[in-house]
Amino acid sequence: MAQVSDVAASPVEGANPRQSALRRNAVGLTGAVIMSAAVMGPAVSTFFNPQFSTPFSGFATPLVYLLTVIAMAITATGVMEMARALPSAGAFYTYVTRGFGAKAGFLTGALIFVAYALLPPAEIGLIGSFLQNTFNDQFSANIPWWIIGLVPALVMTFLAFEGITSSLRTALVLFSIEVFIVMLMAIIVVIHGGDSGLNLHPFNPSSSPHGASGLIDGAIFAALSFVGFEAAASLGEEVREPRRRIPKAIIGSIMLVGGIYVFCIWSEAIGLGRTAMNGLTGESLPWDELAARYASWMEWPVIIASVSSMFAVMVASNNGIVRILHAMGREGLLPSLFAHIDPKRQTPTYAVLFQGVFAVGLAFIVGAIAGGLGNPGAGSAVYGYLGFLLTLGILLVYILTNAAAVRFFSERGDFNLLRHGILPGAGALLMVGLTIGQVVEQEVAPYTWFPYVIIGWVVAAVIATFWLGAYRPKQLETAGAALGGIDDVEENPDLALGV
């Protein structure tokens, strides 16, 4: 893997964007792919996400994941084109700013905060709940989930302080471990012939116990499994040849991890059988059952892969939100302390610290509301609730980014009908359909309440946007311009206006 480092600028707070820039040419293609793939978390998404879909899509959950791979690949086209044109640590925030202006960019930043900032606390809850149950079963030791979850949260924050090198190396090791184990377990199930022989029935829409509405409801948690495919875009100022490598990293991570999902969840379905698959709930541990039934010696490797994957998601998603906080602080849309670069560690120290405290605090608050800090079910609820919320948020960001790509390239003068029109347009429409379908078809509380939470957040962001426009118009006007020396800005300063 390429040698990676973090930031290499003097810690000048509130200064010109160029004075607090991320280090160029520090990350290679492998590191960029791992950044996206690790946020998606193949093992944690395979081991835990399908059972949030199965109450709706049941035995047809593998079909839901296959369709979601296709939808996400189409949706990614707009992101890839914008990443090719505008490599930036601000990622979506910068893309939408360039397409629709500063106010839309600020709103996107608020939605991205929901999407990325909620991943670490969601994983804190899941790690804590999973290990509390595991320690109880294996050693009769009942350690509250919040105590367990605090340990990886502290390590995550430490790695972020140390810089992108330590984080990506850790993510690469954990990713390799989890992929090997989850694939091995799936292959073992296939070799044994599953519960009733190998077949493709899980890819038949009629296998959904609730018909088409079940497929739609199940898709929201399948989409959760793909949150992070765009994470490499936040390394736009640190990847070598970002215009070429970041798009490759995005589509490569979708195909790699998507293929793992489809194969492994299909093997889960045939391994458990139709009745057991239809009976799974968010608190089920189907891969523990598969290990017990087909390869008892795989029980602990599955546990290790589960924890490894959860932690890799925490680390990689934390890197993404820290860089977005840094970019927005650098542009004056957040307090200037987020732009601060520590001279010793060469990392955005205050952004790291803020996100670490936020992650722990939110996980504990949601867990206390959901059932209590001593109840492992509450930790699982933290993951389910925050996962649903962040997915709704990121779907809106995907819609905005694809629409922004259409407008940006049509106004720039190098518009390609397929790459800049049909594909991103289709991606936006797919995400609109998924979002509307989920809101309309969802009937289970408290998930029925969550769209209103997102609406409330959007309203608050819009109010903040107009406040900035009234009282800090210069900062809002130049939003998205801090691309740290990117060729487009240097060659055409008018692009810095983001309008």
C-alpha positions, -999 to 999 in steps of 0.1 A, spaced: 0 0 0 12 35 -7 28 55 20 2 80 34 4 111 55 -20 137 66 -17 175 65 14 195 59 5 231 65 10 256 92 -19 259 117 -32 293 106 -67 296 119 -93 317 100 -67 322 72 -69 319 35 -78 284 24 -44 279 8 -27 284 41 -42 252 57 -41 227 30 -40 189 31 -8 173 18 -8 165 -19 1 131 -35 0 113 -2 -24 84 -10 -24 59 -39 -53 41 -56 -52 12 -31 -56 36 -2 -85 54 -19 -103 21 -26 -98 10 10 -111 43 23 -144 37 5 -146 0 10 -138 2 47 -166 27 53 -190 3 36 -177 -24 59 -183 -57 40 -184 -79 71 -205 -57 93 -229 -50 65 -231 -87 56 -234 -99 92 -258 -73 106 -276 -52 79 -296 -79 61 -316 -88 92 -329 -52 93 -341 -58 57 -355 -94 62 -386 -84 82 -397 -67 50 -380 -85 21 -373 -119 38 -359 -146 15 -357 -121 -14 -331 -100 5 -303 -111 -19 -324 -97 -48 -327 -64 -29 -289 -62 -26 -284 -71 -63 -308 -43 -73 -291 -19 -49 -257 -26 -64 -270 -16 -98 -288 15 -85 -257 26 -66 -234 21 -96 -257 44 -116 -259 69 -88 -221 69 -85 -217 83 -120 -225 119 -110 -202 116 -80 -174 102 -101 -177 130 -127 -177 157 -101 -147 141 -83 -129 140 -116 -135 177 -122 -133 190 -86 -110 169 -63 -115 183 -29 -116 174 8 -151 190 9 -164 163 -16 -202 165 -19 -202 199 -2 -179 213 -29 -197 195 -58 -231 209 -49 -217 243 -42 -202 244 -77 -235 231 -92 -261 251 -74 -243 278 -53 -232 283 -18 -266 280 -1 -272 245 -16 -236 236 -7 -241 245 29 -273 224 30 -254 195 16 -227 199 42 -254 197 69 -268 165 53 -233 150 49 -228 157 86 -258 135 94 -246 108 71 -210 105 81 -211 118 117 -238 93 126 -218 63 114 -193 62 143 -219 64 171 -240 38 152 -210 15 153 -203 22 189 -238 9 197 -234 -22 175 -199 -31 187 -211 -27 223 -243 -47 219 -226 -75 199 -198 -79 224 -220 -77 254 -241 -106 241 -209 -124 230 -192 -121 264 -224 -131 281 -227 -162 260 -191 -172 260 -179 -162 294 -211 -154 314 -197 -119 318 -222 -91 315 -203 -59 306 -226 -30 296 -225 -22 259 -215 15 265 -183 5 284 -173 -18 256 -182 7 229 -161 34 246 -129 15 239 -130 15 201 -142 51 201 -111 62 220 -88 42 197 -106 57 167 -100 92 180 -64 84 187 -58 71 151 -74 103 137 -50 124 158 -21 103 144 -31 110 108 -43 94 76 -13 70 74 -22 52 106 -59 52 99 -56 38 63 -31 11 73 -53 0 101 -83 0 78 -64 -21 52 -55 -47 77 -90 -49 92 -106 -50 57 -84 -79 46 -92 -99 77 -130 -93 75 -132 -101 37 -113 -133 41 -134 -146 69 -168 -136 55 -160 -151 21 -146 -183 37 -178 -187 57 -200 -181 27 -180 -206 6 -183 -232 34 -221 -229 33 -221 -233 -5 -199 -264 -4 -223 -280 21 -252 -273 -2 -271 -250 21 -303 -259 39 -322 -273 9 -297 -274 -20 -283 -246 -41 -308 -225 -60 -316 -190 -72 -349 -186 -55 -337 -157 -33 -334 -136 -65 -371 -142 -74 -393 -112 -65 -420 -136 -54 -398 -147 -26 -405 -115 -8 -431 -122 19 -445 -87 16 -444 -83 -22 -430 -52 -39 -435 -30 -8 -412 -54 11 -385 -51 -15 -387 -13 -12 -386 -12 26 -358 -37 26 -338 -16 2 -332 13 27 -310 -10 48 -294 -24 17 -286 12 8 -271 16 43 -246 -11 34 -234 11 5 -231 44 25 -194 53 21 -188 43 -15 -179 79 -21 -156 82 9 -125 83 -13 -137 116 -27 -129 133 7 -93 124 -1 -94 145 -32 -66 167 -20 -44 139 -8 -46 112 -36 -21 111 -64 -37 119 -97 -71 124 -81 -89 132 -113 -82 97 -126 -78 76 -94 -108 88 -73 -134 78 -99 -117 44 -102 -117 40 -65 -154 49 -63 -167 24 -89 -141 -2 -79 -152 -2 -43 -189 -5 -53 -182 -35 -76 -158 -52 -51 -180 -48 -20 -213 -51 -39 -201 -85 -53 -192 -96 -18 -227 -86 -5 -247 -104 -32 -227 -136 -29 -226 -138 9 -262 -128 15 -273 -154 -11 -253 -180 8 -269 -168 40 -303 -173 25 -297 -207 12 -278 -217 43 -306 -207 67 -335 -216 44 -367 -197 36 -385 -200 69 -355 -190 91 -345 -161 67 -381 -148 69 -380 -149 107 -348 -128 111 -350 -95 130 -326 -67 138 -314 -85 169 -307 -118 152 -272 -132 146 -276 -154 116 -239 -158 109 -234 -172 143 -261 -198 135 -244 -205 101 -211 -211 118 -227 -234 144 -245 -254 117 -218 -257 90 -184 -250 106 -183 -247 144 -146 -238 143 -156 -206 124 -175 -192 154 -146 -171 167 -133 -160 133 -169 -147 126 -168 -128 159 -134 -114 151 -145 -104 115 -176 -87 129 -157 -65 154 -129 -59 128 -154 -46 103 -173 -24 127 -141 -8 138 -129 -3 103 -162 15 95 -157 37 125 -121 47 115 -128 53 79 -161 72 83 -144 93 111 -117 103 86 -143 114 61 -163 136 85 -132 151 100 -120 163 66 -154 178 58 -155 197 91 -120 209 83 -130 221 48 -160 239 61 -141 255 89 -114 265 64 -140 284 44 -155 302 73 -188 283 73 -180 266 106 -159 280 135 -123 286 124 -110 261 151 -121 233 127 -95 247 102 -67 245 127 -38 222 119 -18 208 148 19 216 142 31 184 158 6 158 146 -2 177 113 -39 168 117 -71 189 121 -70 184 158 -101 202 169 -122 186 142 -110 152 154 -117 160 190 -152 174 183 -162 144 162 -149 120 189 -169 136 217 -200 139 195 -199 102 185 -196 90 221 -222 114 234 -248 107 208 -244 69 211 -250 71 248 -280 95 246 -297 74 219 -290 42 238 -304 56 270 -336 66 253 -338 33 234 -337 10 264 -309 19 288 -271 18 289 -271 -17 304 -295 -33 278 -277 -49 248 -308 -44 228 -304 -6 232 -270 -8 216 -285 -26 186 -312 0 185 -286 28 183 -273 12 152 -307 6 136 -320 41 144 -289 61 135 -284 39 105 -318 46 91 -314 83 97 -280 86 81 -292 66 51 -321 90 45 -296 119 48 -271 104 23 -299 96 -2 -307 133 -4 -270 141 -9 -268 116 -37 -298 133 -53 -283 168 -50 -249 157 -62 -262 140 -94 -285 170 -101 -255 193 -95 -234 173 -119 -259 178 -147 -260 216 -142 -223 220 -136 -212 203 -168 -240 218 -189 -229 253 -179 -192 246 -181 -195 237 -218 -181 202 -219 -214 184 -215 -216 147 -225 -251 135 -228 -245 100 -214 -219 108 -187 -233 142 -176 -270 138 -184 -286 104 -187 -266 85 -160 -266 111 -133 -302 120 -141 -311 83 -137 -291 81 -105 -310 111 -90 -344 96 -100 -335 62 -85 -326 78 -52 -358 100 -53 -378 68 -59 -361 50 -31 -365 79 -6 -402 84 -14 -410 47 -14 -393 42 19 -413 71 35 -446 60 20 -442 23 26 -426 24 60 -451 14 88 -429 5 117 -424 30 145 -401 47 154 -388 45 118 -420 63 106 -409 93 127 -374 96 112 -382 114 80 -396 142 101 -362 143 119 -344 148 86 -370 174 75 -364 193 108 -326 191 102 -330 205 67 -352 233 79 -326 242 106 -299 241 79 -319 264 56 -324 289 84 -287 288 91 -280 293 54 -301 325 53 -285 337 85 -251 333 69 -263 351 38 -275 380 59 -246 383 84 -216 366 68 -223 369 30 -186 369 20 -180 335 36 -211 321 20 -203 336 -14 -169 319 -15 -180 285 -2 -164 257 -21 -135 278 -33 -110 262 -8 -98 235 -31 -62 240 -20 -46 249 -54 -68 228 -77 -61 235 -114 -97 245 -122 -95 274 -97 -60 285 -106 -69 285 -143 -103 300 -140 -108 321 -108 -145 326 -117 -152 290 -107 -144 300 -71 -177 318 -69 -196 285 -70 -224 300 -90 
